[in-house]
């Protein structure tokens, strides 16, 4: 396309096509130079500015990918830019922003989430008479993301699935889908379903709180323009659990050798929820591949818990010889591993309390394990995801 934006591959995926009995194609936006589709909107917006506007300098707010896009474009076009990112932004994305921005990029850290960071960036822009490049609520940014639609039309898709954070990509696809011939489905992370809730209420709302696990899509309020475009043109929006997201990250790495960030697999997670997809041509947009390697232990943990393979218990052991051996021999089978063991409190002279993490080989084994705990009169509490204690210990 040009020296900054790539026309990314559209790849047929045999494994997923077989699973869902249809033709699934992966739009590899993770292969952009910044490993995200966000470069498209940033480039389209910035290149439409006149020289006077460019000389003022550019400001943006982003959790990472939009910032990388703005930094890369500004570096290539010799434009100074100030980038605002949340305090909890992944180190991997911060390093990439600095790499792409070179000496044209100044990074400012503010807020615990994107929305706080966004407001601060807007105030800075106004106070310093600069040009703000919104990550999604801007018609030129939206049209830039919408270029993807025209790049996949040669296979005559019946369905396109996409992630939704602020709604820029979804709005761009809807805008290009003039005759509504293609069905467009969006996916949002659990606890961040701002588009889904807004469409349901027929007004653009801001969520009171959000889940920060999917840093590329944890937006409390989608863009007003994005909502206006999407509310009547999106076929449906699905809310995806963190466990499902982690499962797809692992599957794509293990089976395809593709590294994706949490937001990058949201389009794949939609497949199990779309009705009547047999024999359909489906395009899933892999929106980003900027995953921080340090997050993989957390991703694996959430995946195993989601698949009902990893479980945690608080267990009281009597203080007498052989109690731990009795637990191992009578409760655990040969396919169960202890993945965590620590004493957390000495309750009294006769017993100790331990946190024990167990991993079973298949989901059904947990029921047998619970039965053996009861049969051996073990005093235990199984920790669940929604337990306050679980979030403190795990």
Secondary structure, DSSP 8 states (H G I E B T S, - for coil): --SS-----EEE-HHHHHHHTSEEEEEEGGGSTTSBTHHHHHHHHHTTS-HHHHHH-EEEE-SSHHHHHHHHHHHHHT--EEEEE-TT--HHHHHHHHHHHGGGEEEEE--SSHHHHHHHHHHHHHHTT-EE--SSSSHHHHHHHTHHHHHHGGG--SEEEEE-SSSHHHHHHHHH-TT--SEEEEEEETT--HHHHHHHHTS----S----SSTTS--SS--HHHHHHHTTT-SEEEEE-HHHHHHHHHHIIIII-----GGGGHHHHGGGGSSS-TT-EEEEEE-B----GGGHHHHHHHHHHHTT-EEEEEEEEESSTTHHHHHHHHH--TT-EEEEEEEEE--SSSEEEEEEEEE-SSTTHHHHHHHHHHHTT-EEEEE-TT-HHHHHH-
